[in-house]
Amino acid sequence: MSTPVAPRARRGQVSRRRIPTRWVAVALAVAVLVAVGFSTRYRSVESITVSGPGPFDSAAYGARTYEAMVVPAIRRKAVELPVLVKAMTTDAEEAGRLYGVRQGDGPYTFAVKGTGTAGAVRSGLMPVTVPGLPSDTRVSLQVGPVINGTALRDAVGFITFGQFLSQAEYADAATALNDQVREKLLRHLDAPRLKGRKISFVGAFSFLTPSVVTITPVSIKEVS
């Protein structure tokens, strides 16, 4: 008696084979790793240093950064205001490249210093008449109580958006530095008393036009 022969598969017909379980497990693991890779946002060393693993504490950031890092950087980079204004009037773009810092597509921000005569404080601004400037250039120092803008954050050059997890944190960092100006400098300053007196100043401002210079100060001193 002959042994039965299994029927041959028809031409073009693929025989069904059972896929080993371990192959399925490997495929699933690879899929998970790929998904994690696409969904993970990697942070630089700088961002971890700034923001840390928990919620961003803007007050603590301002306290540890302002006096230790920001003020020294502003003092070191500060350009005499008449020199800067002359350069901006001649070629604003070139002046920005030489003396300023630009964050993305924003305006150039400059660290400056100067000496002049203080005027009467109005709406949180102290006008200063600085020798050597064009007659139509208005210079003002922000003396509070409200300090606006991001000049201190932007002028130093080492604080960048990539160090933070969101635009809100980046904005909060600028506000925290402004708060430090109020606490460390302006709280002890009798701004109205300086009217008509000669003062020196150091600070930063964001460029809008050479005729309007509104400075966030880190130093205001009466000059004897």
C-alpha positions as CSV (number, residue, x, y, z in Angstrom):
1,M,0.0,0.0,0.0
2,S,1.5,3.3,-1.0
3,T,2.0,6.2,1.4
4,P,-0.5,9.2,0.9
5,V,1.3,12.3,-0.6
6,A,0.3,15.7,0.6
7,P,-1.2,17.9,-2.0
8,R,1.1,20.4,-3.6
9,A,0.3,24.1,-3.3
10,R,-1.0,25.6,-6.5
11,R,1.2,27.9,-8.5
12,G,0.9,31.5,-7.1
13,Q,-0.6,30.3,-3.8
14,V,1.5,31.3,-0.7
15,S,1.4,28.7,2.0
16,R,0.5,30.0,5.5
17,R,3.3,29.9,8.0
18,R,3.0,30.7,11.6
19,I,5.2,33.8,12.7
20,P,7.3,33.0,15.8
21,T,6.1,34.8,18.9
22,R,9.5,36.3,19.6
23,W,9.5,38.1,16.2
24,V,6.2,39.8,17.1
25,A,7.6,40.9,20.4
26,V,10.7,42.4,18.8
27,A,8.6,44.2,16.2
28,L,6.4,45.7,19.0
29,A,9.5,46.9,20.9
30,V,10.9,48.6,17.9
31,A,7.6,50.4,17.2
32,V,7.5,51.7,20.8
33,L,11.1,53.0,20.6
34,V,10.3,54.8,17.4
35,A,7.2,56.4,18.9
36,V,9.1,57.6,21.9
37,G,11.8,59.0,19.7
38,F,9.3,61.1,17.7
39,S,7.5,62.3,20.8
40,T,10.4,63.2,23.0
41,R,11.7,66.8,23.2
42,Y,15.4,66.8,24.0
43,R,16.7,69.6,26.2
44,S,20.2,71.1,26.1
45,V,22.4,71.2,29.1
46,E,21.7,74.9,29.3
47,S,18.0,74.4,29.4
48,I,18.3,71.8,32.2
49,T,20.5,74.2,34.2
50,V,18.0,77.1,33.8
51,S,14.6,75.4,34.1
52,G,15.5,72.3,36.1
53,P,13.3,69.2,36.3
54,G,10.4,71.0,38.0
55,P,8.3,74.1,37.3
56,F,10.3,77.2,36.4
57,D,10.8,79.4,39.5
58,S,11.2,82.9,37.9
59,A,11.9,84.6,41.2
60,A,14.7,82.2,42.1
61,Y,16.1,82.6,38.6
62,G,16.2,86.4,38.9
63,A,17.8,86.2,42.3
64,R,20.6,83.9,41.3
65,T,21.2,85.5,37.9
66,Y,20.9,89.3,38.2
67,E,23.8,90.3,40.5
68,A,26.0,87.3,39.8
69,M,25.8,87.3,36.0
70,V,23.6,90.0,34.3
71,V,25.0,93.1,36.0
72,P,28.6,92.2,35.4
73,A,27.9,91.4,31.8
74,I,26.0,94.7,31.2
75,R,28.9,96.7,32.8
76,R,31.5,94.8,30.7
77,K,29.7,95.3,27.4
78,A,28.5,98.8,28.0
79,V,29.2,101.3,25.2
80,E,29.3,105.1,25.8
81,L,25.9,106.3,24.7
82,P,27.1,109.2,22.5
83,V,29.4,106.8,20.6
84,L,26.5,104.3,20.1
85,V,23.9,106.9,19.0
86,K,26.4,108.3,16.4
87,A,27.0,104.8,15.1
88,M,23.2,104.1,14.9
89,T,22.5,107.4,13.1
90,T,25.2,106.6,10.5
91,D,24.3,102.9,10.0
92,A,21.9,101.2,12.4
93,E,22.5,97.7,11.1
94,E,26.3,98.0,11.3
95,A,26.0,99.5,14.8
96,G,23.9,96.5,15.8
97,R,26.5,94.1,14.5
98,L,29.3,95.9,16.3
99,Y,27.8,96.7,19.6
100,G,24.5,94.9,20.0
101,V,22.9,91.5,20.5
102,R,19.9,90.3,18.5
103,Q,17.6,87.5,19.5
104,G,16.1,85.9,16.4
105,D,14.4,88.5,14.2
106,G,13.9,91.0,17.1
107,P,15.5,94.4,17.4
108,Y,19.1,94.8,18.5
109,T,19.6,95.3,22.2
110,F,22.6,97.3,23.6
111,A,24.4,97.7,26.9
112,V,25.2,101.4,27.4
113,K,26.7,103.8,29.9
114,G,26.7,107.6,30.1
115,T,26.7,110.7,32.2
116,G,24.2,113.6,32.1
117,T,21.8,115.8,34.0
118,A,18.7,114.2,35.5
119,G,15.2,115.7,34.9
120,A,11.9,115.5,36.6
121,V,10.5,112.0,36.8
122,R,7.2,111.5,34.9
123,S,5.3,108.2,34.4
124,G,8.1,106.1,35.7
125,L,10.8,107.7,33.4
126,M,13.6,110.0,34.4
127,P,14.8,112.1,31.4
128,V,18.6,112.6,31.2
129,T,20.3,115.3,29.2
130,V,23.5,113.7,27.9
131,P,26.2,115.9,26.3
132,G,27.3,114.9,22.8
133,L,23.9,113.6,21.6
134,P,21.8,115.1,18.8
135,S,19.3,117.7,20.1
136,D,16.3,115.5,19.1
137,T,17.5,112.4,21.0
138,R,15.4,111.7,24.1
139,V,17.2,109.6,26.7
140,S,15.2,108.2,29.7
141,L,15.9,105.8,32.5
142,Q,13.1,103.5,33.8
143,V,12.8,104.2,37.5
144,G,9.5,102.4,38.2
145,P,7.4,101.3,39.8
146,V,6.8,99.5,36.5
147,I,9.8,98.3,34.6
148,N,8.9,97.2,31.0
149,G,10.7,95.3,28.3
150,T,13.3,92.6,27.9
151,A,16.5,94.6,27.5
152,L,18.4,93.2,30.4
153,R,17.6,89.6,29.4
154,D,18.5,90.2,25.7
155,A,21.5,92.5,26.0
156,V,23.8,90.0,27.9
157,G,23.9,87.6,25.0
158,F,24.0,84.4,27.1
159,I,20.3,84.1,27.9
160,T,18.4,82.5,24.9
161,F,15.0,81.0,24.2
162,G,16.5,77.6,23.8
163,Q,17.3,77.4,27.5
164,F,13.6,77.5,28.4
165,L,10.7,75.1,27.8
166,S,8.2,77.7,26.6
167,Q,7.8,81.3,25.6
168,A,6.1,82.0,28.9
169,E,9.2,80.9,30.8
170,Y,11.4,83.0,28.6
171,A,9.2,86.0,29.2
172,D,9.1,85.3,33.0
173,A,12.9,85.4,33.0
174,A,12.9,88.9,31.6
175,T,10.3,90.0,34.2
176,A,12.3,88.4,37.0
177,L,15.3,90.5,36.0
178,N,13.3,93.6,35.9
179,D,11.9,92.8,39.4
180,Q,15.5,92.6,40.6
181,V,16.2,96.1,39.3
182,R,13.3,97.3,41.4
183,E,14.5,95.4,44.4
184,K,18.3,95.9,44.2
185,L,18.5,99.4,42.7
186,L,15.3,101.5,42.6
187,R,14.0,100.6,46.1
188,H,17.0,102.5,47.5
189,L,17.0,105.4,44.9
190,D,15.3,108.8,45.6
191,A,14.8,109.6,41.9
192,P,12.9,112.9,42.4
193,R,15.8,114.2,44.5
194,L,18.2,113.8,41.5
195,K,16.4,116.4,39.4
196,G,18.9,118.9,38.1
197,R,21.9,116.9,39.4
198,K,24.6,115.2,37.4
199,I,24.3,111.4,37.3
200,S,26.1,108.5,35.8
201,F,24.2,105.4,34.6
202,V,24.7,101.9,33.2
203,G,21.9,99.8,31.6
204,A,20.5,98.3,28.5
205,F,17.9,99.2,25.9
206,S,16.2,97.7,22.8
207,F,16.7,99.8,19.7
208,L,13.6,101.3,18.0
209,T,14.9,104.6,16.7
210,P,18.0,106.6,17.4
211,S,15.9,109.5,18.7
212,V,14.2,107.6,21.5
213,V,16.5,105.7,24.0
214,T,14.7,104.2,27.0
215,I,17.2,102.5,29.3
216,T,16.6,99.8,31.9
217,P,19.3,100.7,34.4
218,V,21.5,98.5,36.6
219,S,23.3,101.5,38.1
220,I,22.3,105.1,38.7
221,K,24.7,107.2,40.7
222,E,25.0,110.9,41.6
223,V,28.2,112.4,40.3
224,S,29.8,115.0,42.6
